[in-house]
Amino acid sequence: MAERLSVEARKQALKSLPGWAEMSGREAIGRTFTFKDFNEAFGFMTRAALVAEKNDHHPEWRNVYKTVEVVLATHDAGGVTALDIELAEAMDAIASQIGVA
Amino acid sequence: MAERLSVEARKQALKSLPGWAEMSGREAIGRTFTFKDFNEAFGFMTRAALVAEKNDHHPEWRNVYKTVEVVLATHDAGGVTALDIELAEAMDAIASQIGVA
């Protein structure tokens, strides 16, 4: 099982993920992606879903038209693990290819 | 523009959509779909996204692993319209094909 990151390790990892922030009230990280339209937003979700399924580690996410709010945590570990950092990095890479900084 | 349904018309429409209910605190209808796993849940979302995009009428939805919480409203109309009822029916049909009653 992936190990829960310490507060320090989590803060360190977030330095390389500028769009992401700690969620208030729970041990998780989150980012809101804003795309041009629904086509781009759902295209992002589809590519991210394939990564999530391959890694067997899934996001919590909410989509309203062109926005996708993502929350990542590892339930089994009770916090944020390397699996979440990897998924965050993969999502950033996909969004960047679609044209979101 | 699609016309906002009256309270009576909305209640009448919901009789044919047994899984759906009025949202509290806002004029919208909602349903939570529970699938077998993420594959089924995201498969449902993908098919529903194609319908939404074709109709140019999109859901608000949240996915956590095998569950998909959907809220439907027509923002321009300030409430529920025939577009929402059509999308709800389409989502029910897709979920039913996947095996969700």
Backbone of each chain as ProteinMPNN parsed JSONL, in Angstrom:
{"seq_chain_A": "MAERLSVEARKQALKSLPGWAEMSGREAIGRTFTFKDFNEAFGFMTRAALVAEKNDHHPEWRNVYKTVEVVLATHDAGGVTALDIELAEAMDAIASQIGVA", "coords_chain_A": {"N_chain_A": [[0.843, -1.207, 0.0], [0.426, 2.239, -0.731], [2.272, 4.701, 1.024], [1.168, 7.104, 3.411], [1.888, 10.489, 2.977], [4.003, 12.6, 4.917], [3.289, 15.751, 6.559], [5.308, 17.533, 5.827], [6.453, 16.29, 3.577], [4.29, 16.376, 1.892], [3.891, 19.109, 1.557], [6.268, 19.702, 0.292], [6.003, 18.237, -2.094], [3.871, 19.612, -3.215], [5.05, 21.957, -4.001], [6.065, 21.475, -6.498], [3.795, 21.339, -7.914], [2.17, 23.658, -8.923], [-0.509, 24.459, -9.435], [-2.024, 23.167, -7.595], [-3.512, 22.678, -4.331], [-3.675, 22.308, -0.746], [-6.57, 20.767, 0.603], [-9.073, 22.273, 2.568], [-9.951, 21.141, 5.786], [-9.711, 18.453, 5.279], [-7.404, 15.742, 4.632], [-6.1, 16.071, 1.769], [-5.466, 16.867, -1.69], [-6.207, 19.454, -4.044], [-7.385, 20.727, -7.204], [-8.726, 23.112, -9.463], [-9.553, 22.899, -12.767], [-9.889, 24.873, -15.642], [-11.324, 24.92, -18.722], [-11.758, 25.514, -22.3], [-14.252, 24.826, -23.216], [-16.979, 22.421, -22.939], [-16.267, 20.203, -24.471], [-13.428, 20.213, -24.38], [-13.075, 19.997, -21.606], [-14.293, 17.531, -20.982], [-12.816, 15.903, -22.612], [-10.325, 16.085, -21.366], [-11.044, 14.816, -18.948], [-11.575, 12.257, -19.869], [-9.081, 11.33, -20.8], [-7.667, 11.475, -18.396], [-9.132, 9.666, -16.913], [-8.436, 7.24, -18.06], [-5.77, 7.032, -17.302], [-6.118, 6.951, -14.515], [-7.578, 4.579, -14.222], [-5.773, 2.71, -15.201], [-3.744, 2.926, -13.284], [-5.152, 2.088, -11.144], [-6.128, 3.971, -9.328], [-8.149, 6.451, -8.329], [-9.716, 9.645, -9.072], [-11.645, 12.059, -7.106], [-14.053, 13.938, -8.595], [-15.636, 16.825, -10.059], [-17.644, 18.048, -12.557], [-18.665, 20.873, -14.261], [-19.87, 22.081, -17.04], [-17.337, 23.738, -18.481], [-15.521, 23.49, -16.475], [-13.492, 21.545, -14.248], [-13.354, 20.239, -11.17], [-11.043, 18.859, -9.103], [-10.301, 16.464, -6.586], [-7.849, 14.863, -4.761], [-6.97, 12.009, -2.928], [-5.798, 9.298, -0.908], [-7.766, 6.878, 0.059], [-7.439, 4.484, 1.538], [-5.075, 4.956, 2.825], [-5.578, 7.103, 4.345], [-4.893, 9.704, 3.698], [-2.72, 11.779, 1.717], [-0.831, 10.281, -0.835], [2.003, 8.969, -2.712], [0.713, 8.048, -4.957], [-1.301, 9.897, -5.398], [0.144, 12.184, -5.964], [1.376, 11.398, -8.329], [-0.888, 11.091, -9.989], [-1.83, 13.687, -9.994], [0.285, 14.951, -11.318], [0.1, 13.694, -13.806], [-2.429, 14.602, -14.611], [-1.93, 17.345, -14.807], [-0.138, 17.313, -16.931], [-1.731, 16.387, -19.033], [-3.703, 18.406, -19.127], [-2.085, 20.524, -19.779], [-1.279, 19.83, -22.364], [-3.695, 20.151, -23.613], [-3.914, 22.789, -23.449], [-4.166, 24.261, -21.151], [-2.634, 26.109, -18.671]], "CA_chain_A": [[0.0, 0.0, 0.0], [1.169, 3.505, -0.76], [2.367, 5.308, 2.362], [0.69, 8.47, 3.593], [2.982, 11.452, 3.066], [4.01, 13.502, 6.075], [2.947, 17.143, 6.233], [6.466, 18.126, 5.166], [6.579, 15.684, 2.245], [3.157, 16.854, 1.101], [4.179, 20.506, 1.206], [7.378, 19.655, -0.662], [5.447, 17.771, -3.376], [2.996, 20.664, -3.764], [5.892, 22.998, -4.609], [6.225, 21.126, -7.919], [2.444, 21.28, -8.494], [1.717, 25.001, -8.575], [-1.966, 24.655, -9.509], [-2.686, 22.352, -6.573], [-3.47, 23.197, -2.962], [-4.253, 21.464, 0.295], [-7.993, 20.994, 0.822], [-9.29, 22.612, 3.979], [-10.839, 20.227, 6.481], [-9.389, 17.041, 5.052], [-6.055, 15.525, 4.126], [-6.26, 15.823, 0.341], [-5.054, 18.005, -2.501], [-7.226, 19.749, -5.039], [-7.158, 21.753, -8.234], [-9.815, 23.341, -10.409], [-9.113, 23.138, -14.141], [-10.885, 25.564, -16.455], [-11.022, 24.721, -20.141], [-12.441, 26.435, -23.216], [-15.644, 24.402, -23.339], [-17.242, 21.077, -22.431], [-15.486, 19.258, -25.267], [-12.074, 20.14, -23.814], [-13.152, 19.534, -20.213], [-14.561, 16.095, -20.926], [-11.64, 15.269, -23.221], [-9.371, 15.99, -20.249], [-11.513, 13.79, -18.006], [-11.452, 10.935, -20.497], [-7.673, 10.936, -20.768], [-7.303, 11.27, -16.99], [-9.81, 8.436, -16.458], [-7.64, 6.097, -18.528], [-4.602, 6.964, -16.41], [-6.607, 6.544, -13.196], [-7.964, 3.173, -14.267], [-4.532, 1.936, -15.368], [-3.036, 2.932, -11.989], [-6.126, 1.704, -10.116], [-6.197, 5.041, -8.323], [-9.152, 7.287, -8.993], [-9.981, 10.962, -8.482], [-12.994, 12.583, -6.891], [-14.091, 15.126, -9.449], [-16.929, 17.416, -10.369], [-17.589, 18.769, -13.829], [-19.767, 21.749, -14.653], [-19.523, 22.612, -18.361], [-15.926, 23.774, -18.864], [-14.638, 23.371, -15.312], [-13.353, 20.239, -13.592], [-12.775, 20.358, -9.83], [-10.48, 17.55, -8.75], [-9.756, 16.248, -5.242], [-7.102, 13.602, -4.724], [-6.55, 11.464, -1.638], [-5.761, 7.836, -0.932], [-8.651, 6.558, 1.178], [-6.862, 3.414, 2.357], [-3.94, 5.453, 3.601], [-6.049, 8.199, 5.189], [-4.242, 10.972, 3.375], [-2.136, 11.92, 0.379], [0.312, 9.391, -1.05], [2.689, 9.132, -3.997], [-0.274, 7.789, -6.011], [-2.009, 11.155, -5.668], [1.1, 13.097, -6.611], [1.524, 10.906, -9.715], [-2.102, 11.399, -10.748], [-1.839, 15.152, -10.164], [1.266, 15.263, -12.37], [-0.462, 13.223, -15.08], [-3.518, 15.521, -14.974], [-1.311, 18.604, -15.242], [0.457, 17.092, -18.26], [-2.843, 16.301, -19.997], [-4.296, 19.746, -19.239], [-1.11, 21.368, -20.476], [-1.367, 19.497, -23.787], [-4.955, 20.704, -24.139], [-3.707, 24.226, -23.551], [-4.367, 24.899, -19.855], [-1.291, 26.243, -18.043]], "C_chain_A": [[0.873, 1.25, 0.0], [1.136, 4.145, 0.617], [1.885, 6.744, 2.367], [1.889, 9.401, 3.749], [2.863, 12.27, 4.353], [3.62, 14.898, 5.614], [4.076, 17.772, 5.418], [6.593, 17.602, 3.737], [5.474, 16.18, 1.317], [3.422, 18.287, 0.635], [5.291, 20.57, 0.156], [6.853, 19.27, -2.044], [4.604, 18.862, -4.033], [3.801, 21.799, -4.404], [6.097, 22.747, -6.101], [4.878, 21.052, -8.638], [1.743, 22.607, -8.23], [0.2, 25.212, -8.618], [-2.715, 24.001, -8.361], [-2.53, 22.955, -5.194], [-4.036, 22.155, -2.01], [-5.746, 21.772, 0.387], [-8.171, 21.357, 2.296], [-10.24, 21.58, 4.576], [-10.619, 18.759, 6.196], [-8.008, 16.912, 4.434], [-6.152, 15.1, 2.673], [-5.734, 17.041, -0.396], [-6.079, 18.218, -3.606], [-6.777, 20.783, -6.046], [-8.423, 21.896, -9.075], [-9.214, 23.676, -11.768], [-10.24, 23.846, -14.887], [-10.464, 25.501, -17.923], [-11.817, 25.706, -20.989], [-13.93, 26.126, -23.265], [-15.798, 22.972, -22.804], [-16.427, 20.021, -23.182], [-14.086, 19.092, -24.671], [-12.102, 19.574, -22.397], [-13.371, 18.024, -20.158], [-13.461, 15.296, -21.626], [-10.553, 15.064, -22.177], [-9.774, 14.854, -19.31], [-11.321, 12.389, -18.588], [-10.007, 10.448, -20.461], [-7.238, 10.65, -19.33], [-7.93, 9.98, -16.446], [-9.02, 7.198, -16.87], [-6.397, 5.919, -17.658], [-5.027, 6.427, -15.046], [-6.91, 5.042, -13.168], [-6.729, 2.277, -14.389], [-3.787, 1.811, -14.039], [-3.903, 2.41, -10.849], [-6.147, 2.709, -8.958], [-7.005, 6.181, -8.936], [-9.379, 8.628, -8.293], [-11.411, 11.072, -7.97], [-13.041, 13.823, -7.758], [-15.509, 15.513, -9.807], [-16.755, 18.247, -11.624], [-18.857, 19.599, -14.005], [-19.306, 22.482, -15.914], [-18.015, 22.605, -18.615], [-14.973, 23.676, -17.682], [-14.646, 21.95, -14.762], [-12.643, 20.472, -12.262], [-12.32, 18.976, -9.389], [-10.018, 17.551, -7.299], [-9.083, 14.885, -5.241], [-6.705, 13.254, -3.295], [-6.532, 9.953, -1.791], [-6.523, 7.344, 0.288], [-8.032, 5.531, 2.118], [-5.756, 3.916, 3.28], [-4.353, 6.607, 4.513], [-5.373, 9.527, 4.897], [-3.731, 10.981, 1.951], [-0.911, 11.014, 0.269], [0.958, 9.714, -2.397], [1.724, 8.894, -5.155], [-1.015, 9.068, -6.395], [-1.1, 12.147, -6.388], [1.275, 12.697, -8.081], [0.312, 11.265, -10.563], [-2.208, 12.902, -10.997], [-0.886, 15.551, -11.294], [0.73, 14.863, -13.743], [-1.574, 14.159, -15.546], [-2.959, 16.847, -15.469], [-0.749, 18.459, -16.657], [-0.633, 17.054, -19.329], [-3.45, 17.694, -20.22], [-3.374, 20.675, -20.022], [-1.124, 21.097, -21.975], [-2.633, 20.076, -24.42], [-4.861, 22.227, -24.213], [-4.007, 24.992, -22.278], [-3.017, 24.949, -19.135], [-1.243, 25.528, -16.71]], "O_chain_A": [[1.919, 1.3, 0.648], [0.109, 4.137, 1.294], [2.159, 7.507, 1.44], [2.79, 9.142, 4.547], [1.763, 12.584, 4.808], [3.623, 15.189, 4.418], [3.823, 18.464, 4.432], [6.814, 18.372, 2.803], [5.689, 16.378, 0.121], [3.205, 18.628, -0.528], [5.25, 21.398, -0.754], [7.207, 19.894, -3.044], [4.619, 19.018, -5.254], [3.283, 22.52, -5.257], [6.28, 23.687, -6.876], [4.823, 20.742, -9.828], [0.829, 22.676, -7.409], [-0.318, 26.067, -7.9], [-3.906, 24.249, -8.171], [-1.555, 23.65, -4.911], [-4.769, 21.25, -2.408], [-6.142, 22.931, 0.26], [-7.495, 20.805, 3.164], [-11.221, 21.192, 3.941], [-11.266, 17.905, 6.802], [-7.504, 17.839, 3.8], [-6.271, 13.912, 2.374], [-5.574, 18.113, 0.187], [-6.736, 17.276, -4.048], [-5.903, 21.605, -5.774], [-9.103, 20.911, -9.361], [-8.451, 24.634, -11.896], [-11.405, 23.464, -14.774], [-9.39, 25.969, -18.302], [-12.466, 26.613, -20.468], [-14.764, 27.027, -23.345], [-14.846, 22.393, -22.279], [-15.954, 19.056, -22.582], [-13.615, 17.971, -24.48], [-11.25, 18.764, -22.032], [-12.717, 17.322, -19.386], [-13.205, 14.145, -21.273], [-9.935, 14.001, -22.111], [-8.941, 14.033, -18.925], [-10.949, 11.456, -17.876], [-9.742, 9.292, -20.131], [-6.517, 9.683, -19.081], [-7.331, 9.29, -15.621], [-8.943, 6.225, -16.12], [-6.02, 4.797, -17.32], [-4.37, 5.548, -14.488], [-6.551, 4.335, -12.227], [-6.652, 1.221, -13.761], [-3.268, 0.747, -13.702], [-3.438, 2.302, -9.714], [-6.179, 2.34, -7.784], [-6.599, 6.79, -9.926], [-9.249, 8.731, -7.073], [-12.28, 10.286, -8.347], [-12.159, 14.676, -7.665], [-16.428, 14.696, -9.855], [-15.828, 19.05, -11.731], [-19.972, 19.087, -13.909], [-18.466, 23.38, -15.857], [-17.463, 21.553, -18.937], [-13.757, 23.766, -17.854], [-15.658, 21.251, -14.804], [-11.473, 20.855, -12.232], [-13.117, 18.042, -9.313], [-9.416, 18.518, -6.833], [-9.665, 13.886, -5.663], [-6.179, 14.086, -2.555], [-7.169, 9.399, -2.687], [-6.013, 7.38, 1.408], [-8.089, 5.679, 3.339], [-5.533, 3.376, 4.363], [-3.571, 7.041, 5.359], [-5.293, 10.386, 5.775], [-4.249, 10.274, 1.086], [-0.064, 10.984, 1.162], [0.517, 10.608, -3.119], [1.896, 9.476, -6.226], [-1.317, 9.294, -7.567], [-1.527, 12.855, -7.3], [1.317, 13.553, -8.964], [0.451, 11.69, -11.709], [-2.622, 13.336, -12.072], [-1.222, 16.393, -12.127], [0.885, 15.598, -14.718], [-1.662, 14.477, -16.732], [-3.459, 17.409, -16.443], [-0.868, 19.368, -17.478], [-0.469, 17.627, -20.407], [-3.681, 18.105, -21.358], [-3.824, 21.499, -20.818], [-0.996, 22.025, -22.774], [-2.648, 20.441, -25.595], [-5.618, 22.874, -24.937], [-4.097, 26.22, -22.295], [-2.34, 23.928, -19.013], [-0.207, 25.532, -16.044]]}, "seq_chain_B": "MAERLSVEARKQALKSLPGWAEMSGREAIGRTFTFKDFNEAFGFMTRAALVAEKNDHHPEWRNVYKTVEVVLATHDAGGVTALDIELAEAMDAIASQIGVA", "coords_chain_B": {"N_chain_B": [[-35.52, 29.509, -26.647], [-35.581, 27.031, -24.094], [-38.469, 26.561, -22.104], [-38.976, 27.293, -18.658], [-40.185, 24.842, -16.489], [-43.326, 24.67, -14.805], [-44.057, 24.279, -11.279], [-45.938, 22.234, -11.053], [-45.759, 20.929, -13.548], [-43.155, 20.038, -13.375], [-43.278, 18.277, -11.223], [-44.996, 16.423, -12.316], [-43.462, 15.452, -14.45], [-41.408, 14.242, -13.016], [-42.658, 12.019, -12.037], [-42.414, 10.112, -13.989], [-39.807, 9.573, -13.823], [-38.453, 7.784, -11.81], [-36.054, 7.507, -10.304], [-35.193, 10.044, -9.861], [-35.107, 13.21, -8.106], [-36.348, 16.29, -6.677], [-33.996, 18.859, -6.062], [-32.92, 20.09, -2.936], [-33.214, 23.452, -1.981], [-32.62, 24.573, -4.424], [-33.8, 25.133, -7.796], [-33.858, 22.411, -9.41], [-33.18, 19.098, -10.646], [-32.133, 15.897, -9.408], [-30.073, 12.937, -9.395], [-28.475, 10.079, -8.018], [-26.341, 7.801, -9.381], [-25.301, 4.469, -9.029], [-22.779, 2.344, -9.844], [-21.056, -0.722, -10.848], [-18.33, -0.494, -10.791], [-15.501, 1.711, -11.433], [-15.004, 1.648, -14.169], [-17.55, 1.094, -15.3], [-18.956, 3.306, -14.318], [-17.601, 5.489, -15.466], [-17.885, 4.841, -18.1], [-20.646, 5.159, -18.403], [-20.72, 7.961, -17.985], [-19.309, 8.834, -20.201], [-20.931, 8.09, -22.383], [-23.197, 9.584, -21.721], [-22.104, 12.117, -21.857], [-21.719, 12.463, -24.586], [-24.346, 12.6, -25.493], [-25.15, 14.905, -24.115], [-23.465, 16.833, -25.237], [-24.249, 16.73, -27.903], [-26.872, 17.677, -27.68], [-26.313, 20.145, -26.768], [-26.619, 20.713, -24.056], [-25.774, 20.494, -20.791], [-24.795, 18.404, -18.005], [-24.421, 18.971, -14.405], [-22.108, 17.267, -12.63], [-20.729, 14.785, -10.385], [-18.196, 12.568, -9.772], [-17.225, 9.805, -7.919], [-15.294, 7.202, -7.77], [-17.289, 4.55, -8.179], [-19.673, 5.85, -8.196], [-21.961, 8.283, -9.514], [-23.064, 11.428, -9.163], [-25.647, 13.347, -10.243], [-26.81, 16.541, -11.244], [-29.373, 18.374, -12.67], [-30.272, 21.261, -14.419], [-31.53, 24.166, -16.085], [-29.664, 26.749, -16.707], [-30.003, 29.233, -18.047], [-32.751, 29.453, -18.046], [-33.416, 29.512, -15.45], [-34.316, 27.337, -13.996], [-35.898, 24.102, -14.175], [-36.192, 22.558, -17.311], [-37.643, 21.228, -20.386], [-35.369, 20.283, -21.623], [-33.801, 19.311, -19.543], [-35.356, 17.215, -18.615], [-35.317, 15.549, -20.839], [-32.561, 14.913, -20.912], [-32.299, 13.607, -18.488], [-33.914, 11.384, -18.98], [-32.443, 10.201, -21.048], [-30.079, 9.58, -19.68], [-31.039, 7.736, -17.812], [-31.754, 5.693, -19.572], [-29.262, 4.932, -20.604], [-27.921, 4.116, -18.254], [-29.562, 2.027, -17.568], [-29.046, 0.238, -19.635], [-26.466, -0.423, -18.962], [-26.925, -1.788, -16.731], [-27.982, -0.765, -14.421], [-30.75, -0.237, -12.456]], "CA_chain_B": [[-35.028, 29.006, -25.358], [-36.498, 26.103, -23.427], [-39.228, 27.239, -21.045], [-38.932, 26.754, -17.3], [-41.401, 24.099, -16.149], [-44.002, 25.052, -13.561], [-43.921, 23.283, -10.203], [-46.822, 21.104, -11.369], [-45.192, 20.21, -14.699], [-41.93, 19.382, -12.903], [-43.696, 17.124, -10.402], [-45.569, 15.447, -13.24], [-42.342, 14.837, -15.184], [-40.636, 13.393, -12.1], [-43.373, 10.737, -11.848], [-41.905, 9.164, -14.987], [-38.357, 9.442, -13.6], [-38.497, 7.38, -10.399], [-34.79, 7.672, -9.582], [-34.845, 11.465, -9.764], [-35.821, 13.977, -7.086], [-36.065, 17.72, -6.616], [-32.879, 19.22, -5.201], [-33.368, 21.054, -1.931], [-32.511, 24.729, -2.002], [-32.504, 25.151, -5.764], [-34.741, 24.555, -8.756], [-33.062, 21.463, -10.196], [-33.465, 17.703, -10.3], [-30.888, 15.159, -9.218], [-30.078, 11.497, -9.161], [-27.176, 9.439, -7.841], [-26.219, 6.484, -10.006], [-24.237, 3.649, -8.453], [-22.423, 1.275, -10.768], [-20.265, -1.809, -10.266], [-16.953, -0.045, -10.609], [-15.171, 2.949, -12.144], [-15.169, 1.393, -15.609], [-18.968, 1.281, -15.638], [-19.361, 4.686, -14.003], [-17.072, 6.43, -16.457], [-18.535, 4.476, -19.363], [-21.918, 5.885, -18.349], [-20.469, 9.393, -18.16], [-18.861, 9.077, -21.576], [-22.104, 8.041, -23.257], [-24.052, 10.723, -21.388], [-21.422, 13.332, -22.337], [-21.98, 12.586, -26.023], [-25.732, 13.077, -25.607], [-25.17, 16.287, -23.623], [-22.792, 17.7, -26.21], [-25.098, 16.783, -29.092], [-28.032, 18.53, -27.359], [-25.794, 21.401, -26.205], [-27.198, 20.891, -22.72], [-24.801, 19.701, -20.041], [-25.103, 18.164, -16.589], [-23.435, 19.133, -13.335], [-21.988, 15.912, -12.075], [-19.582, 14.49, -9.535], [-17.884, 11.131, -9.815], [-16.282, 9.23, -6.96], [-15.164, 5.787, -8.115], [-18.394, 3.907, -8.898], [-20.908, 6.643, -8.107], [-22.064, 9.522, -10.293], [-24.151, 12.289, -8.69], [-26.008, 14.261, -11.337], [-27.796, 17.602, -11.017], [-29.777, 18.965, -13.944], [-31.057, 22.502, -14.415], [-31.234, 24.987, -17.253], [-29.266, 28.009, -16.067], [-30.618, 30.375, -18.75], [-34.181, 29.517, -17.757], [-33.575, 29.638, -13.999], [-35.04, 26.205, -13.416], [-35.895, 22.845, -14.915], [-36.919, 22.663, -18.586], [-37.753, 19.977, -21.126], [-34.004, 19.822, -21.91], [-33.349, 18.519, -18.396], [-36.134, 15.974, -18.579], [-34.771, 14.709, -21.92], [-31.245, 14.412, -20.526], [-32.54, 12.633, -17.412], [-34.411, 10.16, -19.622], [-31.32, 9.597, -21.78], [-29.164, 9.008, -18.689], [-31.685, 6.532, -17.283], [-31.68, 4.651, -20.594], [-27.867, 4.467, -20.665], [-27.653, 3.385, -17.007], [-30.318, 0.789, -17.635], [-28.308, -0.676, -20.52], [-25.27, -0.876, -18.245], [-27.391, -2.739, -15.732], [-28.474, -0.085, -13.228], [-32.213, -0.124, -12.593]], "C_chain_B": [[-36.063, 28.066, -24.739], [-37.179, 26.811, -22.257], [-39.12, 26.506, -19.717], [-40.265, 26.069, -16.998], [-42.01, 24.659, -14.863], [-43.78, 23.956, -12.515], [-44.729, 22.032, -10.551], [-46.233, 20.262, -12.506], [-43.95, 19.435, -14.282], [-42.303, 18.138, -12.103], [-44.252, 16.012, -11.292], [-44.448, 14.701, -13.986], [-41.57, 13.877, -14.292], [-41.335, 12.055, -11.835], [-42.881, 9.678, -12.823], [-40.402, 8.936, -14.827], [-38.139, 9.024, -12.148], [-37.189, 7.564, -9.635], [-34.453, 9.119, -9.26], [-35.683, 12.178, -8.704], [-35.486, 15.455, -7.231], [-34.847, 17.928, -5.71], [-33.402, 20.205, -4.16], [-32.546, 22.329, -2.079], [-32.277, 25.314, -3.379], [-33.447, 24.442, -6.719], [-33.959, 23.689, -9.721], [-33.505, 20.062, -9.801], [-32.146, 16.937, -10.234], [-31.106, 13.673, -9.065], [-28.646, 11.038, -8.926], [-27.226, 8.05, -8.453], [-25.069, 5.729, -9.341], [-23.991, 2.455, -9.365], [-21.59, 0.205, -10.065], [-18.855, -1.33, -9.928], [-16.722, 1.23, -11.426], [-15.355, 2.796, -13.648], [-16.617, 1.649, -16.035], [-19.4, 2.722, -15.414], [-18.856, 5.649, -15.074], [-17.586, 6.1, -17.858], [-19.891, 5.166, -19.487], [-21.698, 7.368, -18.643], [-20.089, 9.705, -19.609], [-20.049, 9.063, -22.527], [-23.022, 9.24, -22.991], [-23.432, 12.034, -21.884], [-21.678, 13.545, -23.825], [-23.4, 13.102, -26.274], [-25.797, 14.558, -25.222], [-24.581, 17.241, -24.665], [-23.643, 17.85, -27.474], [-26.28, 17.736, -28.881], [-27.621, 19.926, -26.894], [-26.478, 21.732, -24.875], [-26.489, 19.919, -21.78], [-25.188, 19.52, -18.577], [-24.072, 18.818, -15.673], [-23.308, 17.748, -12.741], [-20.675, 15.725, -11.349], [-19.399, 12.982, -9.546], [-16.875, 10.785, -8.728], [-16.328, 7.721, -7.16], [-16.393, 5.238, -8.856], [-19.708, 4.696, -8.821], [-20.818, 7.905, -8.969], [-23.293, 10.28, -9.782], [-24.426, 13.332, -9.759], [-27.007, 15.295, -10.837], [-28.096, 18.245, -12.362], [-30.635, 20.201, -13.713], [-30.672, 23.262, -15.677], [-30.955, 26.392, -16.75], [-29.967, 29.209, -16.705], [-32.088, 30.558, -18.376], [-34.443, 29.647, -16.256], [-34.358, 28.503, -13.373], [-34.925, 24.98, -14.291], [-36.729, 23.023, -16.189], [-37.007, 21.27, -19.231], [-36.373, 19.412, -21.465], [-33.482, 18.939, -20.78], [-34.08, 17.187, -18.327], [-35.613, 15.011, -19.654], [-33.426, 14.098, -21.538], [-31.383, 13.361, -19.417], [-33.014, 11.301, -18.009], [-33.279, 9.434, -20.356], [-30.349, 8.924, -20.812], [-29.743, 7.725, -18.088], [-31.57, 5.384, -18.282], [-30.27, 4.07, -20.677], [-27.555, 3.62, -19.435], [-28.347, 2.032, -17.033], [-29.62, -0.235, -18.532], [-27.068, -1.245, -19.839], [-25.667, -1.837, -17.13], [-27.826, -2.114, -14.424], [-29.967, 0.168, -13.419], [-32.649, 1.333, -12.537]], "O_chain_B": [[-37.268, 28.289, -24.854], [-36.546, 27.564, -21.517], [-39.166, 25.277, -19.655], [-41.334, 26.639, -17.221], [-41.292, 25.069, -13.951], [-43.365, 22.845, -12.844], [-44.258, 20.91, -10.367], [-46.213, 19.034, -12.432], [-43.708, 18.326, -14.758], [-41.711, 17.074, -12.285], [-44.014, 14.827, -11.057], [-44.489, 13.479, -14.129], [-41.126, 12.822, -14.745], [-40.691, 11.077, -11.455], [-42.924, 8.485, -12.524], [-39.795, 8.195, -15.601], [-37.684, 9.832, -11.338], [-37.219, 7.76, -8.42], [-33.54, 9.394, -8.482], [-36.823, 11.796, -8.44], [-34.474, 15.822, -7.829], [-34.698, 17.239, -4.701], [-34.234, 21.058, -4.472], [-31.332, 22.28, -2.278], [-31.785, 26.436, -3.498], [-33.846, 23.301, -6.487], [-33.456, 24.175, -10.734], [-34.127, 19.864, -8.757], [-31.175, 17.279, -10.91], [-32.175, 13.215, -8.662], [-27.715, 11.541, -9.554], [-28.059, 7.225, -8.08], [-23.995, 6.288, -9.12], [-24.893, 1.658, -9.621], [-21.438, 0.224, -8.843], [-18.274, -1.716, -8.913], [-17.652, 1.757, -12.037], [-15.815, 3.72, -14.318], [-16.867, 2.343, -17.02], [-20.127, 3.291, -16.229], [-19.596, 6.518, -15.535], [-17.706, 6.988, -18.703], [-20.238, 5.69, -20.546], [-22.409, 7.958, -19.456], [-20.504, 10.722, -20.164], [-20.161, 9.936, -23.388], [-23.558, 9.837, -23.925], [-24.149, 12.952, -22.282], [-21.835, 14.681, -24.273], [-23.623, 13.932, -27.154], [-26.419, 15.361, -25.916], [-25.13, 18.309, -24.933], [-23.75, 18.937, -28.041], [-26.644, 18.499, -29.775], [-28.471, 20.784, -26.656], [-26.859, 22.874, -24.616], [-26.58, 18.701, -21.934], [-25.834, 20.386, -17.986], [-22.98, 19.176, -16.114], [-24.311, 17.128, -12.388], [-19.67, 16.378, -11.629], [-20.349, 12.225, -9.349], [-15.81, 11.395, -8.633], [-17.286, 7.057, -6.765], [-16.515, 5.451, -10.062], [-20.734, 4.246, -9.33], [-19.753, 8.504, -9.126], [-24.424, 9.824, -9.95], [-23.543, 14.105, -10.131], [-27.935, 14.968, -10.098], [-27.185, 18.616, -13.101], [-31.584, 20.19, -12.929], [-29.615, 23.024, -16.26], [-31.874, 27.137, -16.41], [-30.463, 30.092, -16.004], [-32.606, 31.674, -18.388], [-35.582, 29.869, -15.844], [-34.996, 28.683, -12.335], [-33.972, 24.835, -15.057], [-37.831, 23.57, -16.148], [-36.513, 20.282, -18.689], [-36.218, 18.197, -21.583], [-32.803, 17.942, -21.026], [-33.483, 16.157, -18.016], [-35.483, 13.811, -19.411], [-33.172, 12.922, -21.799], [-30.673, 12.356, -19.411], [-32.569, 10.231, -17.593], [-33.171, 8.209, -20.293], [-29.854, 7.83, -21.084], [-29.022, 6.748, -17.88], [-31.319, 4.242, -17.897], [-30.102, 2.857, -20.805], [-26.99, 2.533, -19.555], [-27.799, 1.026, -16.583], [-29.605, -1.428, -18.228], [-26.667, -2.381, -20.092], [-24.84, -2.609, -16.643], [-28.021, -2.813, -13.43], [-30.384, 0.725, -14.435], [-33.84, 1.626, -12.635]]}, "name": "protein", "num_of_chains": 2, "seq": "MAERLSVEARKQALKSLPGWAEMSGREAIGRTFTFKDFNEAFGFMTRAALVAEKNDHHPEWRNVYKTVEVVLATHDAGGVTALDIELAEAMDAIASQIGVAMAERLSVEARKQALKSLPGWAEMSGREAIGRTFTFKDFNEAFGFMTRAALVAEKNDHHPEWRNVYKTVEVVLATHDAGGVTALDIELAEAMDAIASQIGVA"}
